[in-house]
Amino acid sequence: MKRNRLGQSELYVSEIGLGCMSLGTDKAKAVSLVHEALEKGVNFLDTADLYDNGLNEEIVGEAVRGRRADVILATKVGNRRIPGQDGWVWDPSKAYIKESVKGSLKRLQTDYIDLYQLHGGTLDDPIDETIEAFEELKQEGVIRYYGISSIRPNVIREYAKRSGIVSVMSQYSIVDRRPEETVLPLLAASGISLIARGPVAKGILTDNGVAKMPQDYLGTSREQLTDIYNRLNELRGERSLSQLAIRYALADPAVAVTIPGASSLSQLLRNIEAADLPALTQEEVEAIRAISAANRYEQHR
C-alpha cells in the first residue's frame, strides 16, 4: 500500500488507515479486524481515550502487541470524565494532558505514542498552555508528534500558526467538502497533512447507502442526497461507491491518510481494496464536484 509522509514528520502512513472507533466492544472480533488490516498493509491506527471509555485503546493495544514497531498509533486527549457525572467535560489544560497520556500509554501497552491529538478545541482554550504540554511530552519522548482533531477553521488556523502540529484530523467526503474552501489550502501552504475521517459519510456513500440515507446531512436534504447517490453510481465504474468515496478523499495532495471505520471483515476489505485502485483523474474529480455541493463552514471561521 502507498505510504505518505504525515506533514513534516518522519511518520509515513498508509494512505488508508483504520478508524478504530467502529470496531465495537467484542474484543476477539475487534482484534481480528485490526490484525487483518495490518496484514493488508494498513499501518495507521486511530483511536481515542474516550472511545468506549478507554476499551477501544485497550483493544488496539492488545492487537498491536508484539508488532508495535510496525504500527503508527494515534490517539486523542482533551475530554475528561468527572467521577459521579455522566458524559465528559472539555479540558485542554497542560495538567490534564500530561496526566491523561499515562492512561493511554497503559491501555495501549506502549511507552510512546506516535501521534497524540487534541480531540477538539476552541479559541477560548489556553492554547499556548496546550501547545506547551504537547511540546514537553515530545521532548520527554512520550509522544513523537502531535496534531489536532478539529472542524473549526479558526482553531486550525491558530495551531497552524503557533504550534508544531504535523496533522489535522477533520471530516471530509464527497458530501462534506467544507475543508476544500479554507482548511486544505491552509494545510498545504503550512506543510501540515489532513487526516480525513468520515470518507463514506456514515454509510451514505456505500453500496447500501439508500438504507442509511438520513433526512438531512449538513443541510443537504434526503432528496438531494439520493440524487447525488444515484449520479455517483453512474460514474463509479467497476469500483464500489465506498471505494470511489475513499479515492475522492485522497485526491487532494494535502490528505495523507483517510481513516474509514469498519465493523465487519467485508467492510474492512472493501475499504482497503481502494488502495489497489488508481487515483482519480482530474476529470473524475471535477465530475464528482459537479454532482456534489461545495458546502462551507458557516461557524468558527
TORVOGU-917167 format. One record per residue: x, y, z of N, C-alpha, C in turn. Coordinates in steps of 0.1 Angstrom, whole numbers. Last residue first. Example, Ala and Ser with C-alpha at 12.3 -4.5 7.8 and 13.67 -1.06 7.14 Angstrom:
2
NUZA     nu     nv     nw    cau    cav    caw     cu     cv     cw
NUZA    128    -22     71    137    -11     71    129      0     79
NUZA    132    -57     78    123    -45     78    132    -33     78
END
This chain:
301
NUZA     nu     nv     nw    cau    cav    caw     cu     cv     cw
NUZA   -153    305    117   -145    308    105   -133    316    109
NUZA   -173    293    132   -159    291    136   -150    295    124
NUZA   -198    285    107   -194    289    120   -179    287    122
NUZA   -200    275     82   -208    287     85   -204    293     98
NUZA   -180    260     58   -182    262     72   -190    276     74
NUZA   -198    249     28   -187    257     35   -190    257     50
NUZA   -201    228     -1   -206    234     11   -194    240     19
NUZA   -205    223    -31   -193    228    -24   -197    235    -11
NUZA   -224    193    -37   -223    207    -34   -210    211    -27
NUZA   -218    171    -65   -220    174    -51   -218    189    -48
NUZA   -213    171    -93   -225    164    -88   -228    169    -73
NUZA   -190    184    -97   -202    189   -104   -214    183    -99
NUZA   -173    167    -83   -176    181    -78   -188    187    -84
NUZA   -172    146   -101   -178    144    -88   -181    158    -82
NUZA   -159    158   -122   -172    153   -124   -179    151   -111
NUZA   -134    164   -111   -143    175   -115   -157    171   -117
NUZA   -124    138   -107   -126    147    -96   -136    159    -99
NUZA   -123    130   -134   -132    123   -124   -135    132   -112
NUZA   -103    147   -143   -116    148   -149   -127    141   -140
NUZA    -81    140   -129    -87    153   -126   -101    154   -132
NUZA    -87    106   -118    -82    115   -127    -88    129   -124
NUZA    -79     89    -87    -89     96    -96    -82    105   -106
NUZA    -55     63    -87    -60     76    -82    -70     81    -92
NUZA    -65     28    -91    -58     40    -95    -64     53    -89
NUZA    -67      5    -63    -73     12    -74    -65     24    -78
NUZA    -57     -4    -40    -53    -11    -52    -58     -4    -65
NUZA    -71      9    -20    -57     12    -22    -51      6    -35
NUZA    -95     -2    -19    -94     11    -26    -80     14    -29
NUZA    -93    -24     -2    -91    -26    -17    -90    -13    -25
NUZA   -100    -13     22    -86    -15     19    -83    -17      4
NUZA   -129    -15     20   -122     -2     21   -107     -3     17
NUZA   -132    -42     17   -137    -33      6   -130    -20      7
NUZA   -123    -51     42   -116    -55     30   -120    -46     18
NUZA   -141    -39     60   -127    -36     61   -120    -39     48
NUZA   -166    -51     52   -164    -36     51   -149    -33     51
NUZA   -160    -77     58   -163    -73     44   -161    -58     42
NUZA   -156    -77     86   -145    -80     77   -148    -76     63
NUZA   -171    -49    103   -171    -62     97   -159    -65     88
NUZA   -168    -23    109   -173    -32    120   -174    -46    115
NUZA   -146      3    102   -151     -9     98   -156    -17    110
NUZA   -139     37     90   -141     27    100   -146     14     94
NUZA   -114     53     71   -127     48     72   -128     38     84
NUZA    -93     75     70    -95     65     81   -110     60     81
NUZA    -67     85     49    -81     86     52    -84     74     61
NUZA    -38    106     47    -44     93     50    -59     95     53
NUZA    -30    130     37    -20    120     38    -27    106     40
NUZA    -41    156     17    -46    145     25    -35    134     25
NUZA    -30    174      0    -28    177     14    -33    166     23
NUZA    -38    166    -25    -25    163    -21    -22    166     -6
NUZA    -69    151    -29    -63    163    -26    -49    160    -20
NUZA    -77    124    -31    -74    131    -43    -66    145    -41
NUZA    -87    111    -10    -73    110    -12    -68    119    -24
NUZA   -115    113    -13   -108    120     -2    -93    121     -3
NUZA   -118     97    -36   -120    112    -37   -113    119    -25
NUZA   -113     72    -26   -103     77    -36   -105     92    -37
NUZA   -136     69    -10   -122     70     -4   -112     76    -13
NUZA   -155     69    -30   -155     80    -20   -142     81    -13
NUZA   -149     46    -44   -149     59    -51   -148     70    -41
NUZA   -154     28    -23   -140     29    -29   -139     42    -37
NUZA   -181     31    -20   -172     34     -9   -158     36    -14
NUZA   -191     21    -44   -193     35    -41   -183     39    -30
NUZA   -166      0    -61   -178      2    -52   -179     17    -49
NUZA   -156      2    -96   -154      5    -81   -167      4    -74
NUZA   -162      2   -122   -160    -11   -115   -158    -10   -100
NUZA   -180     32   -122   -174     21   -130   -174      8   -122
NUZA   -192     55   -111   -182     48   -103   -175     37   -111
NUZA   -212     69   -124   -198     72   -128   -187     64   -121
NUZA   -235     62   -113   -234     61   -127   -220     63   -132
NUZA   -232     67    -86   -233     53    -90   -231     51   -106
NUZA   -235     94    -86   -222     88    -83   -222     74    -88
NUZA   -263     95    -91   -254    101   -101   -239     96    -99
NUZA   -273     85    -67   -276     78    -80   -266     83    -91
NUZA   -263    103    -48   -260     89    -47   -262     82    -61
NUZA   -275    127    -56   -261    126    -56   -257    111    -56
NUZA   -302    119    -50   -298    123    -64   -283    122    -66
NUZA   -301    115    -23   -304    104    -32   -300    107    -46
NUZA   -295    141    -15   -285    131    -12   -288    119    -21
NUZA   -319    154    -22   -306    158    -28   -296    147    -27
NUZA   -337    141     -4   -339    140    -19   -326    144    -26
NUZA   -326    147     20   -326    133     16   -328    132      1
NUZA   -306    178     17   -318    170     20   -317    156     15
NUZA   -280    192     34   -283    185     21   -295    176     24
NUZA   -272    200     59   -280    209     50   -284    204     37
NUZA   -259    178     69   -252    191     67   -259    200     58
NUZA   -284    159     58   -269    157     62   -262    170     58
NUZA   -316    146     65   -307    158     62   -293    155     66
NUZA   -326    121     67   -335    132     62   -327    144     58
NUZA   -301     97     56   -308    105     66   -318    115     59
NUZA   -297     65     43   -299     79     39   -307     87     50
NUZA   -293     39     45   -287     47     55   -289     62     53
NUZA   -303     27     23   -308     22     36   -304     31     47
NUZA   -287     37      3   -301     41      3   -307     38     17
NUZA   -261     26      7   -264     39     11   -278     43     12
NUZA   -248      3      1   -260      2      8   -265     15     13
NUZA   -225     11    -10   -234      4    -19   -248      2    -13
NUZA   -219     44      4   -216     29      3   -227     23     -6
NUZA   -223     69     15   -215     67      3   -210     53      2
NUZA   -236     67     40   -243     72     28   -236     68     15
NUZA   -219     59     61   -226     49     53   -234     54     41
NUZA   -209     83     71   -218     75     79   -226     64     71
NUZA   -192     90     48   -203     98     54   -213     90     61
NUZA   -169     80     39   -181     74     34   -194     80     40
NUZA   -149     94     53   -150     95     39   -162     89     32
NUZA   -144    100     81   -158    100     76   -158    101     61
NUZA   -113    119     81   -123    109     87   -136    111     80
NUZA    -82    124     69    -96    125     65   -105    115     72
NUZA    -58    144     80    -62    130     82    -77    130     80
NUZA    -37    166     62    -51    163     67    -52    148     69
NUZA     -5    179     72    -14    169     65    -28    169     71
NUZA     13    209     66      6    200     75     -4    191     68
NUZA     25    230     52     32    217     53     26    207     64
NUZA     11    252     48     18    251     60     26    239     62
NUZA     -2    250     24      7    261     25     16    259     37
NUZA    -19    228     31     -9    227     20      1    237     21
NUZA    -35    241     51    -26    230     54    -15    228     44
NUZA    -49    260     35    -41    264     46    -31    253     50
NUZA    -63    243     17    -53    253     12    -43    257     23
NUZA    -80    229     36    -70    222     28    -59    232     22
NUZA    -95    251     47    -86    243     55    -76    236     47
NUZA   -112    264     29   -101    272     36    -91    262     42
NUZA   -126    247     11   -127    261      9   -115    268     16
NUZA   -124    220     17   -118    225      4   -117    240      4
NUZA   -138    213     40   -123    216     41   -117    222     28
NUZA   -165    208     30   -161    221     37   -146    223     38
NUZA   -177    187     18   -165    193     11   -160    206     18
NUZA   -193    162     23   -189    172     32   -175    178     27
NUZA   -198    145      3   -209    152      7   -206    161     19
NUZA   -173    134     -1   -179    140    -13   -191    148     -8
NUZA   -155    144     29   -161    135     20   -167    142      8
NUZA   -142    148     61   -141    152     47   -146    141     38
NUZA   -134    159     93   -143    152     85   -142    157     70
NUZA   -100    159    103   -112    165    100   -121    157     91
NUZA    -69    163    119    -80    153    115    -93    161    114
NUZA    -39    176    109    -52    180    114    -62    169    110
NUZA     -4    174    118    -16    169    111    -28    176    117
NUZA     17    184    131     20    178    118      8    174    111
NUZA     22    213    151     14    202    147     18    197    133
NUZA     37    232    166     44    223    157     35    211    152
NUZA     20    265    166     24    252    171     32    244    161
NUZA      9    288    154     15    289    167     22    276    172
NUZA     -4    283    130      5    295    131     14    294    144
NUZA    -19    261    134    -10    261    122      0    272    124
NUZA    -35    270    155    -25    259    157    -15    258    146
NUZA    -51    289    141    -42    293    153    -31    282    155
NUZA    -64    274    122    -55    285    118    -46    289    129
NUZA    -80    257    138    -69    251    129    -59    262    125
NUZA    -98    276    148    -89    269    157    -77    263    149
NUZA   -111    285    125   -104    295    133    -94    288    143
NUZA   -122    260    115   -112    267    107   -104    277    116
NUZA   -130    232    131   -131    247    133   -120    254    126
NUZA   -129    206    133   -135    211    121   -137    226    122
NUZA   -101    186    145   -110    198    146   -117    200    133
NUZA    -76    174    162    -87    169    155    -98    179    157
NUZA    -41    180    159    -54    183    164    -64    176    156
NUZA     -9    166    169    -18    172    159    -31    176    166
NUZA     25    156    174     12    159    178      4    166    167
NUZA     50    129    178     45    141    171     31    144    177
NUZA     58    111    198     67    115    187     63    128    181
NUZA     56    111    234     50    112    221     60    116    210
NUZA     77    108    252     64    101    254     56    101    242
NUZA    100    123    251     99    110    243     87    102    245
NUZA    101    148    261    103    136    271    103    123    264
NUZA     94    163    240    108    164    245    111    152    254
NUZA     67    157    239     76    153    228     90    153    232
NUZA     58    168    262     57    153    260     66    148    249
NUZA     63    195    256     70    188    267     70    173    266
NUZA     45    199    235     59    200    233     67    194    244
NUZA     20    195    249     24    186    238     39    187    235
NUZA     22    217    266     20    203    271     25    193    261
NUZA     23    239    249     34    236    258     34    222    263
NUZA     -3    238    238      9    235    230     21    232    238
NUZA    -17    245    261    -20    232    255     -8    229    246
NUZA     -7    271    265     -5    261    276     -7    247    270
NUZA    -17    284    242     -3    283    245      1    272    255
NUZA    -45    281    246    -38    274    235    -23    273    237
NUZA    -68    277    266    -54    283    269    -45    276    258
NUZA    -98    283    246    -88    275    253    -75    282    256
NUZA   -113    298    230   -113    302    244   -104    293    252
NUZA   -113    287    205   -105    299    207   -104    303    221
NUZA   -113    251    211   -119    264    208   -109    275    210
NUZA   -112    216    205   -106    228    207   -114    240    203
NUZA   -105    181    198   -114    193    197   -106    206    199
NUZA    -84    165    210    -96    160    205   -107    171    205
NUZA    -51    166    200    -61    173    208    -75    170    202
NUZA    -32    136    196    -40    147    190    -50    153    201
NUZA     -2    122    190    -11    125    201    -19    137    196
NUZA     14     97    174      7    109    171     -4    111    182
NUZA     28     76    187     34     82    175     27     96    172
NUZA     36     72    221     25     74    211     31     81    199
NUZA     53     48    242     53     61    234     41     60    224
NUZA     51     24    254     58     35    262     59     48    253
NUZA     21      5    255     33     10    249     39     21    257
NUZA     -6     -3    259      5    -13    262     18     -8    254
NUZA    -28     12    258    -22      9    245    -10     -1    247
NUZA    -31     17    285    -42      9    278    -36      4    265
NUZA     -8     32    291    -11     19    298    -21     10    290
NUZA    -11     54    275      1     45    274     -2     32    280
NUZA    -35     65    286    -35     60    272    -23     51    270
NUZA    -26     72    311    -36     62    310    -36     56    296
NUZA     -7     92    305     -3     80    312    -13     69    311
NUZA    -21    112    294    -13    104    285     -9     91    292
NUZA    -33    126    315    -41    117    308    -33    107    299
NUZA    -13    143    325    -17    132    333    -25    121    325
NUZA    -10    161    304      2    153    309     -2    142    318
NUZA    -36    171    302    -30    164    290    -18    155    295
NUZA    -39    183    327    -48    172    323    -41    164    312
NUZA    -20    204    326    -20    193    337    -28    181    333
NUZA    -28    219    305    -15    212    305    -15    201    315
NUZA    -62    215    294    -52    221    303    -39    213    302
NUZA    -85    211    280    -73    211    273    -61    216    281
NUZA   -113    196    286   -102    200    295    -89    200    287
NUZA   -148    192    287   -137    196    279   -126    201    288
NUZA   -163    163    301   -161    178    301   -148    180    293
NUZA   -187    137    295   -174    142    295   -174    157    296
NUZA   -212    116    311   -205    123    300   -191    128    303
NUZA   -223    121    345   -224    115    332   -217    123    321
NUZA   -203    119    375   -211    127    365   -212    119    352
NUZA   -187    104    391   -200    107    396   -209    115    386
NUZA   -157    119    379   -163    108    387   -177    113    393
NUZA   -156    132    348   -156    136    362   -163    125    369
NUZA   -135    127    320   -146    122    327   -145    126    342
NUZA   -126    149    294   -123    144    307   -136    139    314
NUZA   -110    153    264   -123    150    270   -121    143    283
NUZA    -83    153    257    -90    166    259   -104    164    265
NUZA    -68    133    232    -69    137    246    -77    150    246
NUZA    -61    103    211    -65    117    214    -68    120    228
NUZA    -37     85    190    -49     86    199    -51    101    203
NUZA    -21     64    168    -26     78    170    -38     77    180
NUZA      6     45    159     -5     46    168     -9     61    170
NUZA     18     27    134     18     41    138      5     43    146
NUZA     37     -3    135     24      4    136     26     18    140
NUZA     58    -18    139     53    -18    125     41     -9    124
NUZA     65    -19    165     73    -11    157     68    -10    142
NUZA     46    -37    176     45    -22    179     53    -14    169
NUZA     40    -63    177     43    -57    164     43    -42    165
NUZA     34    -71    203     44    -79    195     47    -74    182
NUZA      2    -57    201     13    -63    210     22    -73    202
NUZA    -19    -48    187     -5    -45    182      6    -50    191
NUZA    -41    -57    201    -39    -61    187    -25    -58    182
NUZA    -39    -44    226    -39    -59    226    -35    -63    211
NUZA    -43    -18    218    -31    -22    225    -29    -37    224
NUZA    -69    -19    208    -58    -16    199    -45    -20    205
NUZA    -82    -25    233    -83    -34    222    -72    -32    212
NUZA    -76     -1    247    -72    -14    252    -72    -25    241
NUZA    -89     18    232    -75     18    233    -69      5    238
NUZA   -115      9    237   -110      9    224    -95     10    224
NUZA   -119     14    265   -118      0    260   -112     -1    246
NUZA   -123     40    271   -109     35    271   -108     21    266
NUZA   -151     44    266   -145     46    280   -131     40    281
NUZA   -155     42    239   -159     31    248   -152     31    262
NUZA   -132     67    235   -140     56    228   -142     44    237
NUZA   -116     84    249   -130     84    252   -138     73    245
NUZA    -90     82    238    -92     78    252   -107     77    255
NUZA    -90     68    205    -91     80    214    -94     74    228
NUZA    -73     59    174    -83     56    185    -84     69    193
NUZA    -61     47    144    -65     59    151    -76     55    162
NUZA    -33     34    128    -45     31    136    -48     43    144
NUZA    -16     26    100    -20     38    108    -33     34    115
NUZA    -10      6     83     -1      8     94     -5     19    103
NUZA    -22    -19     61    -25     -7     69    -15     -6     81
NUZA    -16    -43     48     -7    -31     46    -11    -19     53
NUZA    -30    -65     55    -33    -60     42    -25    -47     39
NUZA    -23    -70     82    -18    -79     72    -20    -74     57
NUZA    -37    -49     94    -22    -49     94    -17    -58     83
NUZA    -63    -59     90    -59    -46     84    -44    -45     83
NUZA    -62    -82    106    -64    -83     91    -60    -70     84
NUZA    -59    -71    131    -48    -79    126    -50    -81    110
NUZA    -83    -57    134    -71    -50    133    -60    -58    127
NUZA   -100    -80    134   -101    -70    123    -89    -61    122
NUZA    -92    -92    158    -91    -99    145    -92    -90    133
NUZA   -100    -73    176    -85    -76    175    -83    -83    161
NUZA   -128    -76    173   -121    -63    170   -106    -65    168
NUZA   -133   -102    182   -136    -98    168   -128    -85    164
NUZA   -124   -100    209   -118   -110    199   -120   -106    185
NUZA   -140    -79    220   -125    -78    219   -119    -88    209
NUZA   -166    -62    212   -163    -76    212   -148    -77    209
NUZA   -171    -36    208   -166    -40    221   -164    -55    223
NUZA   -162    -18    178   -171    -25    187   -164    -29    199
NUZA   -149     -4    158   -146    -18    159   -155    -25    168
NUZA   -152     24    154   -163     15    150   -160      0    152
NUZA   -128     35    161   -140     38    169   -151     28    166
NUZA   -106     33    144   -109     22    153   -122     24    161
NUZA    -99     37    112   -106     44    123   -112     34    132
NUZA    -71     29     96    -82     23    102    -87     32    114
NUZA    -59     42     64    -57     37     78    -70     31     83
NUZA    -45     45     34    -58     41     40    -54     35     54
NUZA    -19     51     31    -29     61     26    -43     57     31
NUZA      2     46     59     -6     40     48    -17     50     44
NUZA     26     71     66     14     64     70      8     58     57
NUZA     55     79     81     50     75     68     38     66     70
NUZA     70    103    101     60     92    100     55     91     86
NUZA     85    124    105     92    112    100     82    100     99
NUZA     67    154     95     72    144    104     80    133     97
NUZA     54    173     82     69    174     81     75    164     91
NUZA     27    153     72     32    167     75     47    167     73
NUZA     35    122     68     25    129     76     31    143     79
NUZA     40    108     36     46    115     48     35    123     55
NUZA     23     78     27     25     92     25     32     98     38
NUZA     24     47      9     26     54     22     29     69     19
NUZA      4     23     -7     12     35     -8     12     42      6
NUZA      8    -12      0      0      0      0      9     12      0
END
